[in-house]
Amino acid sequence: MASETRDRIVDSARQLFWEQGYESTTLAEIADRSGAMPGSIYYFFKTKEAILDAVVDHYDEQLGAWLIDPVFGRTDDPVERIFGVIDTYRSFLVETHFSLGCPVGGLALELGEELADVRAQVSKIFDDLTEAMESCAREVVSAAGQDGPTAEELAALCLTVIAGGVVQVRALQTIEPFDRSVACLRDYIGRLRAA
């Protein structure tokens, strides 16, 4: 029962941080959303930062199961893996009617130096995602030879297309900029493969 309460608190905090940001979310809102008594919050978490830490741990644990494994399990094609990951982000944008972006990216923008430990956890999540994209990019760039980008550069471009697309979609309330950026990336990768 206690672990269920803790899980509800973390899940509610995760959703609130995603919807309105870490700084704007109060412990009272987390208690209200989770149905937990304020005393329960303090029983499991001494501070709001401790809740944030648990939320980021959740994202770290779920990255593979939520984002990487389903896509990589469907196909061995490195290009389709890249675009499968990108399409997962697109799906969330559409499903939330452009109201929510990348939950980890949103936290990354908000965290200051006083939360250095949490920033390090967020950085690890991005490193893991970058590593997954690089594993696909290596196969793509090997065909391009020395004239093409490195796997690290191509993976960084893919993540930049995602992040930039998310920002534009949320600002403009349309999926079109995301789709245009992805189409350009697909064309570029197609040219690399053809080379």
C-alpha positions as CSV (number, residue, x, y, z in Angstrom):
1,M,0.0,0.0,0.0
2,A,2.8,2.4,0.9
3,S,4.6,1.8,-2.4
4,E,1.3,2.4,-4.3
5,T,1.0,5.8,-2.5
6,R,4.6,6.7,-3.4
7,D,4.0,5.6,-7.0
8,R,0.9,7.8,-7.2
9,I,2.8,10.8,-5.8
10,V,5.6,10.3,-8.4
11,D,3.2,9.8,-11.3
12,S,1.1,12.8,-10.3
13,A,4.2,15.0,-10.0
14,R,5.5,13.7,-13.3
15,Q,2.2,14.7,-15.0
16,L,2.1,18.1,-13.3
17,F,5.8,18.9,-14.1
18,W,5.0,18.0,-17.7
19,E,1.9,20.1,-17.9
20,Q,2.9,23.2,-16.0
21,G,6.6,22.9,-15.2
22,Y,8.6,22.0,-12.1
23,E,8.8,25.5,-10.6
24,S,5.1,26.2,-11.1
25,T,4.0,23.0,-9.4
26,T,3.3,23.1,-5.6
27,L,3.4,20.2,-3.2
28,A,-0.2,20.9,-2.4
29,E,-1.1,20.3,-6.1
30,I,0.9,17.0,-6.1
31,A,-1.0,15.9,-3.0
32,D,-4.3,16.9,-4.5
33,R,-3.6,15.2,-7.8
34,S,-2.3,12.0,-6.2
35,G,-5.0,11.8,-3.5
36,A,-2.3,11.6,-0.9
37,M,-2.4,13.4,2.4
38,P,0.3,16.1,2.7
39,G,1.9,14.1,5.5
40,S,2.3,11.2,3.1
41,I,4.2,13.4,0.7
42,Y,6.7,14.3,3.5
43,Y,6.9,10.7,4.6
44,F,8.2,9.6,1.2
45,F,9.9,12.8,0.1
46,K,11.6,15.3,2.3
47,T,11.6,18.0,-0.4
48,K,10.1,18.9,-3.7
49,E,13.5,18.3,-5.2
50,A,13.4,14.7,-3.9
51,I,10.2,14.2,-5.8
52,L,11.8,15.7,-8.9
53,D,14.7,13.2,-8.5
54,A,12.2,10.3,-8.4
55,V,10.4,11.7,-11.5
56,V,13.7,11.9,-13.4
57,D,14.6,8.4,-12.2
58,H,11.3,7.2,-13.7
59,Y,12.1,8.8,-17.0
60,D,15.5,7.2,-17.0
61,E,14.1,3.8,-16.3
62,Q,11.3,4.1,-18.9
63,L,13.3,5.5,-21.8
64,G,14.1,2.1,-23.3
65,A,10.7,0.6,-22.6
66,W,8.7,3.6,-23.8
67,L,10.7,5.0,-26.7
68,I,13.6,2.8,-27.9
69,D,12.6,-0.8,-27.4
70,P,9.2,-0.7,-29.2
71,V,10.8,1.0,-32.3
72,F,13.9,-1.1,-32.3
73,G,11.8,-4.2,-31.8
74,R,9.8,-3.5,-35.0
75,T,12.6,-3.1,-37.4
76,D,16.3,-3.7,-38.0
77,D,16.6,-0.9,-40.6
78,P,18.6,1.9,-39.0
79,V,16.8,4.7,-40.9
80,E,13.4,3.4,-39.9
81,R,14.6,3.2,-36.3
82,I,15.6,6.8,-36.4
83,F,12.3,7.9,-37.9
84,G,10.3,5.5,-35.6
85,V,11.8,7.4,-32.6
86,I,10.9,10.7,-34.2
87,D,7.4,9.5,-35.0
88,T,6.9,8.6,-31.3
89,Y,7.5,12.3,-30.4
90,R,5.2,13.4,-33.2
91,S,2.4,11.1,-31.9
92,F,2.6,12.6,-28.5
93,L,2.4,16.1,-29.9
94,V,-0.7,15.2,-31.9
95,E,-2.3,13.2,-29.1
96,T,-1.9,16.1,-26.6
97,H,-3.2,18.6,-29.2
98,F,0.2,20.3,-29.1
99,S,-0.2,21.2,-25.4
100,L,2.7,19.1,-24.2
101,G,6.2,18.8,-25.4
102,C,9.1,16.5,-24.4
103,P,8.8,16.0,-20.6
104,V,12.5,15.6,-20.1
105,G,13.4,18.5,-22.4
106,G,11.0,20.7,-20.6
107,L,12.7,19.9,-17.3
108,A,16.1,20.4,-18.9
109,L,15.2,24.0,-19.8
110,E,13.9,24.7,-16.3
111,L,16.6,23.3,-14.1
112,G,19.2,25.8,-12.8
113,E,22.6,25.2,-11.3
114,E,21.2,24.7,-7.8
115,L,19.8,21.3,-9.1
116,A,23.1,20.1,-10.5
117,D,22.5,16.5,-9.5
118,V,19.1,16.4,-11.3
119,R,20.7,18.1,-14.3
120,A,23.2,15.3,-14.4
121,Q,20.4,12.7,-14.4
122,V,18.7,14.6,-17.2
123,S,21.9,14.7,-19.2
124,K,22.3,11.0,-18.8
125,I,18.8,10.5,-20.3
126,F,19.8,12.6,-23.3
127,D,23.1,10.7,-23.6
128,D,21.2,7.4,-23.7
129,L,18.9,8.6,-26.4
130,T,21.9,10.0,-28.3
131,E,23.7,6.7,-28.0
132,A,20.6,4.9,-29.4
133,M,20.4,7.3,-32.4
134,E,24.2,7.1,-32.9
135,S,23.9,3.3,-33.2
136,C,21.6,3.8,-36.1
137,A,23.5,6.7,-37.6
138,R,26.8,4.7,-37.7
139,E,25.2,2.4,-40.3
140,V,23.9,5.3,-42.3
141,V,27.2,7.3,-42.4
142,S,29.4,4.3,-43.2
143,A,27.8,4.4,-46.7
144,A,28.6,8.1,-47.1
145,G,32.4,7.7,-46.6
146,Q,34.6,10.6,-45.5
147,D,32.5,13.2,-47.2
148,G,29.5,12.6,-44.9
149,P,28.9,13.5,-41.3
150,T,30.1,11.5,-38.3
151,A,27.5,9.3,-36.5
152,E,27.7,11.7,-33.6
153,E,26.9,14.7,-35.9
154,L,24.0,12.9,-37.6
155,A,22.5,11.8,-34.2
156,A,22.8,15.4,-33.0
157,L,21.0,16.6,-36.1
158,C,18.2,14.1,-35.5
159,L,17.7,15.2,-31.9
160,T,17.8,18.8,-33.0
161,V,15.1,18.2,-35.5
162,I,13.0,16.7,-32.7
163,A,13.6,19.5,-30.2
164,G,13.2,22.3,-32.7
165,G,10.1,20.6,-34.1
166,V,8.5,20.3,-30.7
167,V,9.1,24.0,-29.9
168,Q,7.7,25.2,-33.2
169,V,4.6,22.9,-33.0
170,R,3.8,24.1,-29.5
171,A,4.3,27.8,-30.5
172,L,2.4,27.6,-33.7
173,Q,-0.2,24.9,-32.7
174,T,0.2,22.9,-35.9
175,I,2.2,19.8,-36.8
176,E,3.4,21.2,-40.1
177,P,6.8,22.6,-39.0
178,F,7.6,19.3,-37.4
179,D,6.6,17.3,-40.5
180,R,8.6,19.7,-42.8
181,S,11.7,19.3,-40.7
182,V,11.4,15.5,-40.6
183,A,10.9,15.4,-44.4
184,C,14.1,17.4,-44.9
185,L,15.9,15.1,-42.5
186,R,14.6,12.0,-44.4
187,D,15.7,13.5,-47.7
188,Y,19.2,14.2,-46.3
189,I,19.6,10.7,-44.9
190,G,18.3,9.3,-48.2
191,R,21.0,11.2,-50.0
192,L,23.7,9.9,-47.6
193,R,22.5,6.3,-48.1
194,A,22.5,6.7,-51.9
195,A,26.1,8.0,-51.8
